[in-house]
Amino acid sequence: MKKFTVWSKNNCSYCTRAKALMDEKGYEYEERNVEGPDWTPDQFFKAVPPGTRTFPQIFQGDKYIGSYDDMVTHWALGELSL
């Protein structure tokens, strides 16, 4: 299984939900908080599709998943290999 990447920011309820759901299911992820010391908004905008402005933005390996709602939809449809 490919590890998830979660682009996040502070005080984001959907970011918290996404990480909690992954923790609950036991899935590994790397958090890239753009308000932390290691990641910047510029790096976020280079990583996500043009025009993306919401958080979180989630990838599984190199596959772009989208927002928290997109992730939940993919899981419900069985489109993520978890």
N, C-alpha and C positions, 0 to 999 in steps of 0.2 A: 504494500500500500504506500502511495506517495504522501509525504507529509504536506500538511496545509500551511499556507501563509495567510495571516490575517493582518491587513493594514488597518490600523486603528488610531484613535485619538482619545485624549482624556475626557471623562464625563460623557461618554457616549453609551447610552443604554443598549443600543443594538450591538455594539462591540462587546459589551459585557455579556449579553445573551448568547452571542455566537461562541465566545470562549467558554462560557459555562456549559453550553450544549456539547461542545467538543470534549471538555473535561469529563462530563457525565458519561459520554459514550467511550471514553478512553482513547481518543484520537490525538495524535501528536500534531502540534502546530507551532509555528514560529510567529510571534507577535512582532509587528513592525509599527511601533507607535511613533507617529510623526511629530509628537510633542515631547519625545524623549531625547536622550543624548545621541542615539545612534542612527536615527532616520529623520529625514526632512520632508516637508511637503513637496519639494521639487522631485525627490526620488519617488514619492507616491505618484505624482502626475506622469512621470516617465514610465511607471510600471503598469498603470491601469489604462483602459481604453480612453480615447479622447472624449472630453466632455464629462467624465466621471467626477462627481463632487461629493458623494455621500460616503459615509463610513458605517460599518466596515466594508472593505473590499476583500474578497476571499479567493484564493487560488488553491488548487490541489496539484502539486507539482507545477507544471507549466500551464495547466488547464485553468482558464479563467472561469470562476463560478459566479461571482457577482456579490450582491449584498447579502445580508442575513436572510431576508425573505427569499431570495433566489436560492440560497443554500438549502433552506427548509423545503422549498419546492422540489429541488433536485433530489433530495433524500426521499421525499414522499413518492416521487415518480420512479425511484430506484435507479436514477441516473448517475449516482456517485458510487464508486467502488470503495466502500468503507468496510 
